[in-house]
């Protein structure tokens, strides 16, 4: 079953998948292992992750392990139609089209959930919320799931606090091999890939405002500094703000940064980070984009209301002219800029993140009869370490190991 744009696009999508496959040794290893052991045989896996080549390869790895895959994207503008077609041609159940309406996006999510999945792999929490709110009768089929991103973890944590979460979810985003690399280096590079290819403007000499100094924000700010920008960080967390200051960045409230910034990047996971009071004081020519999961950080809806005219300035850039005559540009409709205006994180980075996804799903399957509670669970340390050790090996690197005496020393309460 599939609902895609055009199956004839499959050869282009397959070419993209083959390219990333060459640079994802961890998933290559898991493909070989899963093909032999078939750990997901007889199980249905529902997946909603940005549907591009790296995600497609994860789907193929799980399918090789015996899973019946039901796949959709986690953002309409990040779906690549040729990649969706390639998966459909491989026999996977794919429901995704680039640029569908909010209603179309919801229908694709429903098509995936209606498979009565045993495992859910989510990116942002839409599948988990949908099955809890609209398909509770299917929850008994669910062994558990994995969440890919910070925003999804926030939603799951809220569900857990409110006693609403009804099956175990592994917080993949919180694994060290995820946030230290994917969030920092992956986001740091892919956000600027999206901005630079879309704007074709120089970064050096500009005042770049980064809203949020979590791991993603740190990566974005570091790359901006490398490009020669003057970086300004806005934060609500005093510790993170102090860290940004000691990393050499200017720190100020958004209401002050809005007056002087040339390029704004939101990376907070919150809503209305840049809104009316900021638009009114921005420079003519200010450029706005968002690197958070949902398109709520830049209040584009309000910007459209107050604009006297809206023009397509360049592919994937709209210009909003205000009553004061100033024009504000928004990249990719305020959606996730590294995917809505680019190809997402580098393959080598997603190799680690998706290896954690696959191994976390495997953990759920292997432990399904061991009384896993309906809670937000950490990635097991052994899984995190296994991914790091495999990655080091593929990089041709080795590390020290503790001797017996060193282990005893570190675990002893006595001064030796």
C-alpha positions in Angstrom: 0.0 0.0 0.0 1.2 3.5 -0.7 0.1 7.1 -1.2 3.0 8.9 -2.9 3.4 11.4 -5.6 4.8 9.3 -8.4 6.3 5.7 -8.4 8.3 6.5 -11.5 10.5 8.8 -9.3 11.9 5.7 -7.6 15.2 5.5 -9.5 16.3 8.9 -8.3 15.3 8.0 -4.8 17.2 4.7 -5.0 20.3 6.6 -6.1 20.1 8.9 -3.0 19.7 5.8 -0.7 22.7 4.1 -2.3 24.8 7.2 -1.8 24.1 7.5 2.0 24.4 3.7 2.4 28.1 4.1 1.4 28.6 6.4 4.4 26.6 4.6 7.0 28.7 1.6 8.2 26.8 1.1 11.4 23.5 0.6 9.6 25.3 -1.6 7.1 26.5 -3.8 9.9 23.0 -4.0 11.4 21.5 -4.8 8.0 23.8 -7.9 7.8 22.9 -8.9 11.3 19.2 -8.4 11.0 19.0 -10.2 7.7 20.3 -13.3 9.4 18.5 -13.1 12.7 15.2 -11.6 11.6 14.5 -10.1 15.1 11.4 -8.2 13.9 9.8 -11.0 12.1 6.0 -10.9 12.3 6.0 -7.3 13.8 4.6 -4.1 12.3 6.7 -1.0 12.7 5.1 2.5 12.3 7.7 5.2 11.5 7.3 8.9 11.3 10.6 10.6 10.7 11.7 13.2 8.1 11.5 11.1 4.9 14.7 11.5 3.1 17.5 9.1 2.1 19.0 8.3 5.6 15.5 7.6 7.0 14.7 5.4 4.0 17.8 3.3 4.7 16.8 2.8 8.4 13.4 1.6 7.1 15.2 -0.9 4.8 17.4 -2.1 7.6 14.3 -2.8 9.8 12.5 -4.4 6.9 15.5 -6.7 6.4 15.0 -7.7 10.0 11.6 -9.0 9.2 9.5 -5.9 10.1 6.5 -4.9 8.1 7.1 -1.2 7.7 4.4 1.5 7.6 6.2 4.8 6.8 5.3 8.5 6.7 7.2 11.8 7.1 7.3 13.9 10.2 7.1 17.2 8.3 5.4 17.8 4.9 8.2 20.0 3.6 11.0 17.5 4.4 9.5 14.6 2.5 11.4 13.8 -0.7 9.0 12.3 -3.2 11.6 10.3 -5.0 12.8 8.7 -1.8 9.2 7.8 -0.9 8.8 6.3 -4.3 11.9 4.2 -3.9 10.6 2.7 -0.6 7.2 2.0 -2.1 8.9 0.2 -5.0 10.8 -2.0 -2.4 7.4 -3.1 -1.1 7.2 -0.9 2.0 3.9 0.7 3.0 4.5 4.4 2.4 2.2 7.4 2.9 3.9 10.6 2.3 4.0 13.5 -0.3 6.0 16.7 -0.2 4.1 19.8 0.6 0.7 18.2 1.6 -1.8 20.2 3.5 -2.2 19.8 7.3 -5.2 17.6 6.6 -3.2 15.5 4.2 -0.4 15.1 6.7 -2.8 14.0 9.3 -4.4 11.4 6.9 -0.9 10.0 6.3 -0.3 9.7 10.0 -3.6 7.9 10.4 -2.8 5.5 7.6 0.3 4.5 9.5 -1.4 4.1 12.9 -4.3 2.1 11.4 -1.8 -0.7 10.7 -2.1 -1.5 14.5 1.7 -1.2 15.0 3.8 -3.2 17.5 6.7 -0.7 17.5 6.5 3.1 17.0 9.4 5.1 15.8 8.5 8.8 16.1 10.1 12.2 15.5 8.2 14.9 17.3 5.6 12.8 18.9 2.8 12.9 16.4 2.3 9.2 16.1 2.3 8.6 19.8 -0.2 11.5 20.4 -2.4 10.2 17.6 -2.7 6.7 18.9 -3.4 7.9 22.4 -6.0 10.4 21.4 -7.8 8.8 18.5 -6.9 5.1 18.4 -6.7 4.0 22.0 -8.2 0.6 21.0 -4.9 -0.1 19.2 -2.6 0.6 22.2 -2.7 -3.0 23.5 -0.8 -4.0 20.2 2.1 -1.7 21.0 5.2 -3.2 22.6 6.8 0.3 22.9 8.5 3.0 20.8 11.4 5.3 20.3 11.5 9.1 20.1 14.1 10.8 17.9 14.0 14.5 18.8 14.0 17.0 21.7 10.5 18.3 21.0 9.1 14.8 21.0 10.8 14.1 24.4 9.2 17.2 25.8 5.7 16.0 24.7 6.3 12.5 26.1 7.6 13.9 29.4 4.4 15.9 29.7 2.3 12.8 29.0 4.2 10.8 31.6 3.7 13.6 34.2 0.0 13.6 33.5 -0.3 9.8 33.7 -1.3 9.5 30.1 1.5 7.5 28.6 0.4 3.9 28.2 3.4 2.1 26.8 7.2 2.4 27.2 9.0 5.0 25.0 12.8 5.1 24.7 14.2 8.6 24.7 16.6 8.1 21.8 17.3 11.9 21.6 18.8 11.7 25.1 21.5 9.1 24.3 25.0 10.5 24.4 25.6 9.2 20.9 22.6 11.2 19.7 22.7 14.6 21.3 26.4 15.1 21.5 26.8 14.4 17.7 23.4 14.6 16.0 22.1 17.7 17.8 25.4 19.6 18.0 27.4 18.6 14.8 24.5 17.4 12.7 22.2 20.4 13.3 25.2 22.8 13.3 26.2 21.8 9.8 22.8 21.0 8.2 21.1 24.3 9.3 23.8 26.3 7.6 23.7 24.0 4.6 20.0 24.9 4.3 20.5 28.6 4.9 23.5 29.0 2.5 22.0 27.1 -0.4 18.7 28.9 -0.1 19.9 32.5 0.4 23.3 32.5 -1.5 24.4 35.3 0.8 27.6 35.7 2.8 27.5 35.0 6.6 30.8 36.8 7.5 30.2 40.2 9.0 26.5 39.7 9.7 24.9 39.7 13.1 23.5 36.2 13.6 20.9 35.7 16.4 20.6 32.2 17.7 17.6 31.7 19.9 18.3 28.8 22.3 21.6 27.5 23.5 20.9 23.8 24.0 23.0 21.3 22.1 21.4 22.3 18.7 21.9 26.0 19.4 25.5 25.4 20.4 26.2 23.7 17.1 24.5 26.5 15.1 26.3 29.2 17.0 29.7 27.5 16.6 29.3 27.2 12.8 28.1 30.8 12.6 31.3 31.9 14.4 33.3 29.8 12.0 31.7 31.6 9.1 32.8 35.0 10.5 29.5 36.2 11.9 29.0 38.2 15.1 26.9 35.8 17.1 24.2 36.9 19.6 22.5 34.3 21.8 19.1 34.7 23.4 18.1 32.4 26.2 15.6 31.8 29.1 18.0 29.5 31.1 20.5 31.5 33.1 23.1 28.7 33.1 22.9 28.3 29.4 23.1 32.0 28.9 26.2 32.2 31.1 27.7 29.3 29.1 27.1 31.2 25.9 28.7 34.3 27.4 31.8 32.3 28.4 31.9 30.7 24.9 32.5 34.2 23.6 29.0 35.1 22.3 26.9 38.2 23.1 23.8 37.5 25.2 20.7 39.6 25.4 16.9 39.3 25.3 15.2 38.8 21.9 13.6 42.2 22.1 17.1 43.8 22.0 18.5 41.4 19.5 15.6 41.9 17.2 16.7 45.5 16.7 20.2 44.7 15.4 20.1 41.2 14.0 20.6 40.4 10.3 19.8 36.7 10.4 17.7 34.9 13.0 17.7 31.2 13.8 15.3 29.8 16.4 16.3 26.5 18.1 14.2 26.4 21.2 11.3 23.9 20.9 9.0 26.6 22.2 6.3 28.7 20.5 6.3 32.5 19.7 10.0 33.0 20.1 9.9 35.7 17.4 6.6 37.5 17.1 4.8 40.8 16.8 6.9 42.9 19.2 10.0 41.7 17.4 8.8 42.1 13.8 8.0 45.8 14.5 11.6 46.7 15.4 13.5 44.5 12.9 15.8 45.9 10.2 14.8 46.1 6.6 16.1 42.9 5.0 16.2 40.8 8.2 16.1 37.1 7.5 14.3 34.6 9.7 14.4 30.8 9.9 13.6 28.0 12.4 15.6 24.9 13.3 13.1 23.6 15.9 10.9 20.7 15.1 7.5 22.5 14.7 6.8 25.7 12.7 5.7 27.6 15.8 8.9 29.4 16.8 8.6 32.2 14.3 5.0 33.5 14.3 4.6 33.4 10.5 0.8 33.4 10.8 0.9 36.8 12.5 3.5 38.1 10.1 1.2 37.3 7.2 -1.6 39.2 8.9 0.4 42.4 9.4 2.2 42.4 6.1 0.9 44.8 3.4 2.4 42.5 0.7 3.9 39.1 0.5 6.3 38.1 -2.4 8.2 35.1 -3.4 11.7 36.5 -3.3 13.6 33.3 -4.2 12.8 29.6 -4.1 11.8 28.8 -0.5 12.0 32.5 0.7 9.1 34.8 1.2 9.4 38.5 1.8 6.8 40.2 4.1 6.6 44.0 3.6 5.3 45.8 6.7 3.5 49.1 7.0 6.8 50.8 8.1 8.2 49.9 4.6 10.6 47.3 6.0 10.8 43.9 4.5 11.3 40.7 6.5 12.3 37.5 4.8 11.4 34.0 6.0 13.0 30.8 4.8 10.9 27.6 4.3 7.7 29.0 5.8 9.3 28.9 9.2 9.6 25.1 9.1 12.7 23.1 10.0 15.2 24.8 7.8 17.8 22.0 7.6 15.2 19.7 6.1 12.6 22.0 4.5 15.5 23.9 2.7 18.1 21.1 2.7 18.9 17.4 2.9 19.1 17.2 6.7 22.0 16.0 8.8 25.1 14.4 7.2 24.9 10.6 6.6 27.7 9.8 9.0 25.9 11.6 11.8 22.5 9.9 11.1 24.3 6.6 11.0 24.8 6.9 14.8 21.3 8.2 15.5 19.6 5.6 13.5 21.8 2.8 14.8 20.5 3.8 18.3 16.9 3.8 16.9 17.3 0.3 15.5 19.0 -1.1 18.6 16.5 0.5 20.9 13.6 -1.1 18.9 15.5 -4.4 19.2 15.8 -3.8 23.0 12.0 -3.4 23.3 11.3 -6.5 21.3 13.8 -8.6 23.3 12.4 -7.3 26.6 8.7 -7.2 25.8 7.9 -10.0 28.3 9.9 -8.6 31.1 7.4 -6.1 32.4 8.6 -2.8 30.8 6.5 0.0 32.4 4.6 2.6 30.4 7.2 5.4 30.9 9.8 7.5 29.2 12.9 5.3 29.3 16.6 6.1 28.8 18.6 4.4 26.1 20.4 1.5 27.8 24.0 2.4 28.5 25.2 -0.8 26.7 23.4 0.4 23.6 24.9 3.8 23.7 28.4 2.4 24.3 28.0 -0.3 21.6 27.2 2.4 19.0 30.2 4.4 20.1 32.5 1.4 20.0 31.4 0.4 16.6 31.8 3.9 15.3 35.3 4.1 16.7 36.2 0.8 15.0 34.9 2.1 11.6 37.0 5.2 12.1 40.0 3.1 12.7 40.4 4.3 16.3 41.0 2.4 19.5 40.9 3.4 23.2 42.4 2.3 26.5 40.6 -0.2 28.8 40.7 -0.3 32.6 42.9 -2.9 34.3 41.5 -5.0 37.1 43.4 -2.8 39.6 42.0 0.4 38.1 38.4 -0.9 38.2 38.9 -1.8 41.9 40.4 1.6 42.6 37.5 3.5 41.0 34.9 1.4 42.8 36.5 1.4 46.2 35.4 3.8 49.0 38.9 3.5 50.6 41.7 6.0 49.8 44.5 4.0 48.3 
